Amino acid sequence: MFGAPTPEEARQRVIDGTSWEEFCELLKAAGSVLQRPGSPDDAFTRAEGVRYLTRLTRAALQAFVEHNDPMAPVLQRMVHETAKMGADNPDNYYENAAVDGRQTYRLHGTRGTVHYLELATQKGSYGQSRGMPPTGHLDARDMLVGADGRVEIVLSCDDPGPGVNWLPMEPDTGTLIVRQSRLDPATETLARLTLERVGGDGRPTPLDAERIDAGLRQAGMLVGGAAMIFADWAEGFTRHVNRLPRFDPATSNAMGGVPEIAYYHSYWRLAADEALVITAVPPPCDHWNFQLNNHWMESLDYRYDRIHVNSKTAAYEPDGSLRIVVAHDDPGHPNWIRTVGHTQGTMCFRWVRPEGPGEPPEPTCAVVRLDAIRP
């Protein structure tokens, strides 16, 4: 169906089953990403791809059917340990909420001690195809925080004035994203935040057919759209296998990336007796990290295996430089990143708030024999 249906059309679509049927057709179409020529055809990668689509479906229904009411917004974890997309950062605790830029919201709670806290508002939502360009940004470094650690932020189109933490919106803002980066989860406390609409009573808008019709349509578009976008990215990364060139900032920002992060996305592929050695001299920056993903741009399971390293957990060379080793088997190096049964996939390096003139340094990559680096 082209364009949004009228309320009467939406009611009829729900009554006669069209809404559900079209949602199922969108899910079926999303499955074509598994069969496209650029997708690996081994059973393991295809199985991960099927699981990936089920995870996207679960996240999409949660976001657009269960919690898509900007009149009574809910901060939810759409991306987490078992729902991943777009090279999700293992250091991050993500939350997002549906908002309406024409409203005013109050976000309040405790700041915690998490290393990095960043709030952003964006146009549209994950279930739309035009990207999610930013409409506002607020960094914890710029927040006023009470002596008791409590913080309050106003989300609105109009500046509330001095002495108030303001996260700007525009009339067509549709999403709030909260990113928290813990470099050492054992010692850092997450911010605990609650979102409420100013003037609201917290009660959700009564369910109606129009919302269900729209929610199913957005959910289906997310599953198919995200799967196709990141499959395109992964296939593009194969043009520079086992390298880490800078990812286009404009593309990253349009898809909801953080402007103050320099991203290096690529593809990796290793034989059983090979290792990928990544070296760099860290520039002055807030922090950095490196992670290994599967072909579908899902971070590997960081709950059980060391698949990423950051500026806090890394061991450095005597001269302060950095050396990371990606390998199937333990090479005896302190910065060993496990492939966890994968022979290929995507990878991502981030410099967060790099300082200095010019481009931040591109990490250097070399494929070597595993035996050559064992002690």
C-alpha positions as CSV (number, residue, x, y, z in Angstrom):
1,M,0.0,0.0,0.0
2,F,1.3,3.5,-0.9
3,G,1.0,6.2,1.7
4,A,-0.7,6.1,5.1
5,P,-4.3,4.8,5.0
6,T,-7.1,6.9,6.4
7,P,-8.5,6.0,9.8
8,E,-11.4,4.2,8.1
9,E,-9.1,2.4,5.7
10,A,-6.9,1.3,8.7
11,R,-10.0,0.0,10.5
12,Q,-11.0,-2.0,7.5
13,R,-7.5,-3.4,7.0
14,V,-7.4,-4.7,10.5
15,I,-10.9,-6.2,10.3
16,D,-10.3,-8.0,7.0
17,G,-6.8,-9.2,7.9
18,T,-4.9,-7.0,5.4
19,S,-2.7,-5.4,8.0
20,W,-1.5,-8.8,9.3
21,E,-1.1,-10.3,5.9
22,E,1.0,-7.4,4.6
23,F,3.1,-7.6,7.8
24,C,3.8,-11.3,7.1
25,E,4.6,-10.5,3.4
26,L,7.1,-7.9,4.6
27,L,8.8,-10.5,6.8
28,K,8.8,-13.0,3.9
29,A,10.4,-10.4,1.7
30,A,13.0,-9.7,4.3
31,G,14.2,-13.3,4.1
32,S,15.5,-12.6,0.6
33,V,18.6,-11.0,2.3
34,L,19.7,-14.5,3.2
35,Q,19.8,-15.6,-0.5
36,R,21.3,-12.5,-2.2
37,P,24.5,-13.2,-4.1
38,G,26.7,-11.4,-1.7
39,S,25.5,-13.4,1.4
40,P,27.7,-16.3,2.5
41,D,26.0,-19.6,1.7
42,D,27.4,-21.8,4.5
43,A,24.9,-23.3,6.9
44,F,26.4,-21.5,10.0
45,T,26.1,-18.0,8.5
46,R,22.7,-18.7,7.1
47,A,21.5,-19.9,10.5
48,E,22.8,-16.8,12.2
49,G,21.0,-14.8,9.5
50,V,17.7,-16.5,10.3
51,R,18.2,-15.8,14.0
52,Y,19.1,-12.2,13.1
53,L,15.7,-11.8,11.3
54,T,13.8,-13.2,14.3
55,R,15.7,-10.8,16.6
56,L,14.8,-7.8,14.4
57,T,11.2,-9.0,14.3
58,R,11.1,-9.2,18.1
59,A,12.7,-5.8,18.5
60,A,10.4,-4.2,15.9
61,L,7.2,-5.5,17.5
62,Q,8.4,-4.3,20.8
63,A,9.2,-0.8,19.4
64,F,6.2,-0.3,17.1
65,V,3.3,-2.3,18.5
66,E,4.0,-2.4,22.2
67,H,5.8,0.9,22.9
68,N,5.1,3.3,20.1
69,D,3.0,5.9,21.9
70,P,4.8,9.3,22.2
71,M,1.9,10.5,24.5
72,A,3.1,8.0,27.1
73,P,6.7,7.3,26.1
74,V,8.7,4.3,27.5
75,L,12.5,4.1,27.5
76,Q,13.2,0.6,26.3
77,R,16.1,-1.5,25.3
78,M,15.5,-2.3,21.7
79,V,19.1,-3.3,21.1
80,H,20.8,-5.5,23.7
81,E,22.6,-8.8,24.2
82,T,20.1,-10.8,22.1
83,A,18.8,-8.2,19.7
84,K,21.6,-6.6,17.6
85,M,22.0,-4.5,14.5
86,G,24.4,-2.2,12.8
87,A,27.6,-3.2,14.7
88,D,26.0,-2.6,18.1
89,N,28.7,-1.6,20.6
90,P,29.4,-4.2,23.3
91,D,30.4,-1.4,25.7
92,N,27.0,0.4,25.2
93,Y,23.8,0.2,27.1
94,Y,21.2,1.5,24.6
95,E,17.8,2.9,25.3
96,N,15.3,4.6,23.0
97,A,11.8,5.9,23.1
98,A,9.1,7.2,20.7
99,V,8.6,10.9,21.1
100,D,6.7,13.7,19.2
101,G,8.7,16.9,18.5
102,R,5.5,18.9,19.0
103,Q,5.4,17.9,22.7
104,T,7.6,18.7,25.6
105,Y,9.2,15.9,27.7
106,R,11.1,15.6,31.0
107,L,13.9,13.1,31.4
108,H,15.0,12.7,35.0
109,G,16.9,10.4,37.3
110,T,20.5,9.7,38.5
111,R,23.6,10.4,36.4
112,G,25.5,7.4,37.7
113,T,29.2,7.0,37.1
114,V,29.1,5.5,33.6
115,H,32.1,6.8,31.6
116,Y,30.2,8.1,28.6
117,L,26.5,9.3,28.5
118,E,25.1,10.8,25.3
119,L,21.5,11.7,24.5
120,A,20.2,12.4,21.0
121,T,17.0,13.2,19.3
122,Q,16.4,12.2,15.7
123,K,13.9,12.6,12.9
124,G,11.7,9.6,12.0
125,S,12.2,6.2,13.5
126,Y,13.8,2.8,12.9
127,G,10.7,1.8,11.0
128,Q,11.0,4.4,8.3
129,S,13.3,4.3,5.3
130,R,14.6,7.9,5.1
131,G,17.3,7.5,7.7
132,M,17.4,9.1,11.1
133,P,19.1,12.5,10.8
134,P,19.8,14.2,14.2
135,T,17.7,17.0,15.6
136,G,19.5,17.4,19.0
137,H,22.4,16.3,21.1
138,L,23.4,16.6,24.7
139,D,26.5,15.2,26.3
140,A,26.9,14.4,30.0
141,R,30.0,16.7,30.0
142,D,27.6,19.6,29.4
143,M,24.9,18.6,31.9
144,L,24.1,20.3,35.1
145,V,24.1,17.6,37.8
146,G,23.0,18.0,41.4
147,A,25.2,17.3,44.3
148,D,23.2,14.2,45.0
149,G,23.9,13.0,41.4
150,R,20.4,13.7,40.2
151,V,19.8,15.2,36.7
152,E,16.8,16.6,34.8
153,I,16.7,17.3,31.1
154,V,14.0,19.0,29.0
155,L,13.2,17.8,25.5
156,S,11.5,20.5,23.4
157,C,11.7,22.6,20.3
158,D,12.0,25.8,22.3
159,D,15.1,26.6,24.4
160,P,13.9,26.6,28.1
161,G,16.5,29.1,29.0
162,P,19.7,29.2,31.1
163,G,20.2,26.8,34.0
164,V,18.2,24.0,32.3
165,N,19.6,20.9,30.6
166,W,18.1,21.1,27.2
167,L,17.9,18.4,24.5
168,P,16.6,20.1,21.4
169,M,13.9,18.6,19.1
170,E,12.3,19.7,15.9
171,P,8.6,19.3,15.0
172,D,9.2,16.1,13.1
173,T,11.5,14.5,15.8
174,G,10.3,11.0,16.4
175,T,13.0,9.2,18.5
176,L,15.1,9.7,21.6
177,I,18.2,7.6,21.9
178,V,20.3,7.3,25.1
179,R,23.8,5.8,24.8
180,Q,25.8,4.8,27.8
181,S,29.3,3.4,27.4
182,R,30.8,1.4,30.2
183,L,34.5,0.8,29.8
184,D,34.6,-1.2,33.0
185,P,31.1,-2.5,33.9
186,A,32.4,-3.9,37.3
187,T,33.1,-0.4,38.6
188,E,30.7,1.9,36.7
189,T,27.1,2.6,37.5
190,L,24.6,3.2,34.8
191,A,22.5,6.4,34.7
192,R,18.9,5.5,35.7
193,L,16.5,7.7,33.8
194,T,12.7,8.1,33.5
195,L,10.9,9.8,30.6
196,E,7.6,11.5,30.9
197,R,5.5,13.9,28.7
198,V,4.9,17.3,30.3
199,G,1.2,17.7,30.8
200,G,0.5,14.0,30.5
201,D,-0.8,11.6,33.1
202,G,1.4,8.7,32.0
203,R,-1.5,6.7,30.7
204,P,-1.1,5.3,27.2
205,T,-3.4,6.4,24.3
206,P,-6.2,3.8,24.0
207,L,-5.5,1.2,21.4
208,D,-7.2,1.6,18.0
209,A,-7.0,-0.1,14.6
210,E,-5.0,2.8,13.1
211,R,-2.2,2.4,15.6
212,I,-2.0,-1.4,15.1
213,D,-2.1,-1.0,11.3
214,A,0.7,1.6,11.4
215,G,2.7,-0.3,14.0
216,L,2.7,-3.5,12.0
217,R,3.7,-1.6,8.8
218,Q,6.6,0.1,10.6
219,A,7.7,-3.2,12.2
220,G,7.8,-4.9,8.9
221,M,9.7,-2.1,7.3
222,L,12.3,-2.2,10.0
223,V,12.9,-5.9,9.6
224,G,13.3,-5.6,5.9
225,G,14.9,-2.2,5.8
226,A,17.6,-2.8,8.4
227,A,18.4,-6.2,7.1
228,M,18.9,-4.8,3.5
229,I,20.8,-1.7,4.6
230,F,23.3,-3.6,6.7
231,A,23.7,-6.4,4.2
232,D,24.6,-3.7,1.6
233,W,27.1,-2.3,4.1
234,A,28.7,-5.7,4.8
235,E,29.0,-6.4,1.1
236,G,30.6,-3.0,0.5
237,F,33.1,-3.7,3.3
238,T,34.4,-6.8,1.3
239,R,36.1,-4.3,-1.0
240,H,38.7,-3.8,1.7
241,V,39.0,-7.1,3.6
242,N,41.3,-7.2,6.6
243,R,41.7,-3.4,6.5
244,L,40.1,-0.6,8.6
245,P,39.4,2.5,6.5
246,R,37.4,5.4,7.8
247,F,33.7,5.0,7.3
248,D,31.9,7.9,5.6
249,P,30.8,10.3,8.4
250,A,27.8,11.6,6.4
251,T,26.4,8.1,6.0
252,S,27.0,7.3,9.6
253,N,25.3,10.5,10.8
254,A,22.3,9.9,8.6
255,M,21.8,6.5,10.1
256,G,21.9,7.6,13.7
257,G,25.7,7.5,14.3
258,V,27.3,9.8,16.8
259,P,29.0,12.8,15.0
260,E,31.9,12.9,17.5
261,I,32.9,9.3,16.9
262,A,35.3,8.4,14.1
263,Y,34.1,4.9,12.8
264,Y,36.2,2.4,10.9
265,H,34.0,-0.4,9.5
266,S,35.3,-3.3,7.4
267,Y,35.3,-7.0,6.7
268,W,37.6,-9.7,8.1
269,R,38.4,-13.1,6.8
270,L,40.9,-15.6,8.3
271,A,42.1,-19.1,7.6
272,A,42.6,-21.5,10.5
273,D,46.3,-20.8,10.8
274,E,46.1,-17.0,10.3
275,A,45.8,-14.0,12.6
276,L,44.8,-10.4,11.9
277,V,47.1,-8.0,13.8
278,I,45.8,-4.5,14.2
279,T,48.2,-1.7,15.3
280,A,47.7,1.9,16.1
281,V,49.0,4.8,18.1
282,P,45.9,6.1,20.0
283,P,45.4,9.8,19.4
284,P,44.2,12.0,22.3
285,C,40.6,10.9,22.7
286,D,38.0,10.2,25.3
287,H,38.1,6.5,24.7
288,W,38.3,3.9,21.9
289,N,37.2,0.3,21.2
290,F,37.4,-2.4,18.7
291,Q,34.9,-5.2,18.1
292,L,34.3,-8.3,16.0
293,N,30.9,-8.9,14.3
294,N,29.4,-11.6,12.2
295,H,28.4,-11.1,8.5
296,W,25.1,-9.6,9.5
297,M,26.8,-6.8,11.5
298,E,25.8,-8.3,14.9
299,S,28.5,-8.1,17.6
300,L,29.6,-11.6,18.5
301,D,28.4,-12.8,21.9
302,Y,30.3,-10.7,24.4
303,R,28.5,-12.3,27.3
304,Y,30.7,-15.4,27.1
305,D,33.7,-14.6,24.9
306,R,36.2,-11.7,24.6
307,I,35.2,-10.3,21.2
308,H,36.1,-6.7,21.8
309,V,38.6,-4.5,23.6
310,N,38.6,-0.9,24.7
311,S,40.9,1.8,26.1
312,K,40.4,0.6,29.6
313,T,40.7,-3.2,29.1
314,A,43.6,-3.2,26.6
315,A,47.2,-3.9,27.3
316,Y,49.6,-1.4,25.7
317,E,53.0,-1.7,24.2
318,P,55.9,-0.1,26.1
319,D,55.8,2.9,23.8
320,G,52.1,3.4,24.3
321,S,51.0,2.0,21.0
322,L,48.3,-0.5,20.6
323,R,48.4,-4.1,19.2
324,I,45.2,-6.2,18.9
325,V,45.3,-9.8,17.6
326,V,42.2,-11.5,16.1
327,A,42.6,-15.2,15.8
328,H,40.7,-18.5,16.0
329,D,43.1,-19.9,18.7
330,D,44.8,-18.3,21.6
331,P,48.1,-16.7,20.3
332,G,49.3,-15.9,23.8
333,H,48.7,-12.1,23.3
334,P,46.9,-10.1,26.0
335,N,44.7,-8.3,23.4
336,W,43.4,-11.5,21.8
337,I,40.0,-11.2,20.2
338,R,38.2,-14.5,19.7
339,T,36.5,-15.4,16.4
340,V,34.1,-17.8,18.2
341,G,33.8,-20.3,15.4
342,H,33.5,-17.7,12.6
343,T,35.9,-17.5,9.7
344,Q,34.6,-14.2,8.4
345,G,32.4,-11.2,9.3
346,T,32.5,-7.5,9.8
347,M,34.4,-5.5,12.3
348,C,34.4,-1.9,13.7
349,F,37.0,0.4,15.4
350,R,36.0,3.6,17.1
351,W,37.9,6.7,18.2
352,V,35.5,8.6,20.5
353,R,36.1,12.4,20.5
354,P,39.5,12.3,18.9
355,E,41.4,15.5,19.3
356,G,44.0,17.3,17.1
357,P,44.0,18.6,13.6
358,G,43.3,16.5,10.5
359,E,42.0,13.0,10.3
360,P,42.5,10.6,13.3
361,P,44.8,7.8,12.5
362,E,43.6,4.8,10.5
363,P,44.5,1.5,12.3
364,T,47.1,-0.6,10.4
365,C,46.1,-4.2,9.7
366,A,48.3,-7.2,8.7
367,V,47.4,-10.9,8.2
368,V,50.2,-13.1,9.6
369,R,50.7,-16.8,10.4
370,L,49.5,-17.6,13.8
371,D,52.7,-19.4,14.7
372,A,54.7,-16.2,14.0
373,I,53.2,-14.3,16.9
374,R,52.9,-17.1,19.5
375,P,55.5,-16.7,22.3
